[in-house]
Amino acid sequence: MFSNQMSQVSNMIGKVCPILHRSINTSSSSVASSVASSALKANQQPQQHPSTLTPDNAKDFFQKCPFANVVEEGMKKDQEKGLEVLSELMNPSNKNMIEQQQESLSEIMERNQQQQIQQQQQQQQQTNFKASYQKSFEKVITNLKEEGRYRVFTTIQRQVGAFPYAKRYETTEQLNSSASLLSNTINQKAEIVERFEIEIDEDEQITAANPQQVEEVAVWCSNDYLGMGQNAVVLNEMTSAIQKMGAGSGGTRNISGTTSEHVKLERELADLHNKDNALVFGSCYIANVSAVTSIAAAMPDCIVFSDAKNHASLIEGIRNSKLDKKVFKHNDIQHLEELLSKADPARPKLIIFESVYSMDGTIAPIAEICDLADKYNAITFIDEVHAVGLYGDRGAGVCERENLMDRVDIVSGTLGKAFGVFGGYIAANNQIVDTIRCLSPGFIFTTSIPPSIAAGARASVSYLKQSKKERQQHQERTHKLKQMLKDAHLPVLETPSHIVPLMVGDSVLCKKMSDYLLANHNIYVQPINYPTVPKGTERFRLTPSPVHNDDSMKRLVDGMIDCWKQFGLKKTNQL
């Protein structure tokens, strides 16, 4: 009975106050247990404790509880808040807002999905674009191979003191494959034979597992016309300079890249061409482009008159200058005068031409061009790249040989051909050189050549100013080779210069013949194809030097005779 009473009271209070509910349960349980235990011992009916809650006094106790009102008030507030929230949720305007939020969420999700789809499409497009780019490149390469114009480099190692001979590295399998494939495709315009050269260290052991074959080849296409790249004076100056000054120049000419060697080289070049000043560049290609564009910046109204067979560097310089241009027929004085006579007399004029044209071996009528320049108030720009070091009493070029140096205004040359080193230059009066120096991006923003290169070039220029032996031997060797080729009835193009073009007339055959000569005769001569020369005029350009002896010339001619026979080409006595 007692337990039932306590349970009823506890449930009543628990509905209102959980704290009292826990307290009552705990205290009542302990008191009841104690009383019950005593009663049992005394064998008596248990008496109620004065503080024990019963159904009769619980209501009064509950009304006196200090927490009861608080709890009851809290419950009322919670109920009111719940009704308020429910009312707001049922409010039509709030319902619309919730629906709008749900719609906005749907739109966001849809937009994100669309963005993901767009990103995937863009990625796919990029992949397609890249694939398209690759196909464009592959198409170009395939066309070049089919036309026989794909450029394959032959790896050689020049040997000090051994020029014109050099070492060439290639596997025996590649050599045999190249020769076999060439033999099987004679007189057929099949795909070009591809060779992949391998350069190895001289001390690398050649074994059965590494069947690389070191071949000694005779080089017949080098622009080191006089072998000055092997000259002891040049090598000593270069090694001395690199020991003193280090490897690089350290910057552009304007920022720490002008060393004493650069200054001495430019003085040497100015003296060579009898000009006020000179300016050295990283190559004559850059020198030509820079000079022409700088002149254009100084004289934007200038008209350029350009020979039809000018070098690519001169053509690019003219194109970049955006000047009005007139192209006259190669070495055609009458056509040049016709164009000059039609030009506005008040406009400045610039005639650009070369002294020796490297592919045909022709020489410009310099005196006549200078006469026209005087007559029509034009300035002259001559490229002597294939003449400096080779012609003239001190090696200044064809202008020196013909006593015309003072009649040309600007001359450009190279340090990488007859001088045997590296770099290019222009020489002119102080005003022109200063203009190019200050306006040419190709000069201003390019790191200068290393001091050791400048020292070697200066030594070479200085040496050839005094030594005539190399030039005389070069002319003698050139004359003899031309005669030997003629006697063999090979189609050598007659030229007044040291250039010896041997005509083939087909790009695919020209490349195959080059490979055949290398594989079977150890003769390295590079095919000259379009765009270097016009299509249908493909050729070998032979460049004899003072160190090509009679035996090497005989082996070259014998190799060419065999090549003409193997490929079924007609010789001049068979036409």
C-alpha positions, 0 to 999 in steps of 0.5 A: 500500500505504501509503495502504491501511494509513493508511486502515485505521488511521484508520478504526479510530481514528475509531470511537473518537476523532474528535479523533485521527482528524482529527489522524492524517489531517492529520499522516499525509498531510503526512508521506507526501507528503514521504517519497513526494516524496523517494523519487521524486527519489532513485528509491528505495523510500520508507522509513517514518517512525518515528512513522508508524502502521501496522496493527502499531503502531496498536493499541499506540498506541491503547491508550496514547492518553490520550483513548481511555478517556474516549471509550470511557467516554462512549460506554458512558454514552450507550448506557446512558442511551439504554437507560434512556430506552428502558426508561422509554418502554416502562414501562407506567406511563409509557406511561399517563402519556404517553397521559394527557398526550395525552388532556389535550392533546386536552381542551384543544384541544376546550375551546378550540374550545368556547370559540371557538364560545361566543364566536362565539355570544355575539357573534352574540347581542350582534349579535342583541340590538343588532338587537332593540334597534334594532327596538324603537326603530324600532317606537316611532318608527314608532308615533309617526309613525303617531299624529301624535305624532312631534316635529319641531323647527322651527329659528328664529332670534330677532332682538333687537328683532323679537319676536314675529317670527323667522327660519326657515331651510329649503330652498325644496324642503322648503317646497314638498314640505311644502305639496304633501304636506299638500294631497294628504293633507287629511282623510286620516290618512296618515304625518306629513310630515317636515321637516328644518330647516337653520340657516345663518349670517345672512351665508351667501349664498343661491345656486342651488346652495344654495337655502335660503330665509330666512323671517320667521315670526310666533311664536304659541307662545312662552312669553316671554309679555311679550317680556322676553327682548328687554328692553334692561334685561335684555340690558344686565345680562346682557352686563355680568355676562358681561364682569365674571364670565365665561361659567359659574359654575364649579361646583355651589352648594356648590363655588364655584358660588355667586356674588353674582348668585345670592345677589341673585337669591334675595333678589329672589325671596324678596321677590317672594313675601313669603317668608323665602328662595328657592332657584334651580335650573336649571329649574322642572322640577328645582325641583318634583321636588327640592322634593317629594322633599326634603319626602318625605325630611323627612316619610316618613309624609306623604300627598300630595294632587295635582290630576289635571291637575298638571304632569309635573314635580310628578307625577314628584316625587310618584312619586319620593318614594314617598309615599302619594298621593291624586289629586283631580279637577281643581279639585274642592274637594268631592273634595279634602275627601272625600279629606282627611277619610278620611286619618289626622289624625295623619299629615302632609299635603301638597296640591300644585296649580297656579295657572294650568294651562297647557293648559286655562288654568284657575285653581285655587280657591286660597282654598278649597284653603287653607281645607281645608289649615287645616282638615285641618292640611296644608301647601300647595305651589303651582306658579305657573310660568305666572303669575309676572310676569303676575298681581299688582301686582308680578308675583308671580302669582295668589296675589298678585292674590288676596291669598293669598301668606301662606296658601301654604307653598311656591311654585315659579316659573320664570325662563324664561317671563314673566321671559324668561330661564332657570331655576326656583326655590322660595320658602318659609320658612327651614326648608323652603328649608334642608331642600331645599337640604341634601337635594335631589340635584337642587340639590346635584349640579347646576352652578349657572346662569351668573352672567350668567343670574342677573343677567338674571333678577334684572333682569327680576324687579326690572323687572316688580315696578315696571312694570305696563305689560307685564302690562296690555298682555298682558291686553288682547291676550289678550282681543282675540285670544279675541274675534277667534277667537270672531267667526270661529267657531273652536273657542277654549276659554273660559278665565279666564287668558291661555292661548288653546287652539284645539281640533282633536281629532286628533293627525295633523291637528293636526300637518299643520295646523301644517305648513300654517300655517308653509308657507303663512302663515308662522305658527309655532304648535306642535301640542299632542298626547298625552301633553301633553294627553289623546288626542282633545283635541289643540290649538293653544295660542296665546300672545299677547304685548304686541307682537302687534299688530292686524295680526299677529292678523288674519293669524293668524285669517285663516290659521286660517280658511283652515286649517280650510277646507283640512282640512275641519274644522267651525267652531262655527257649523256644529256 
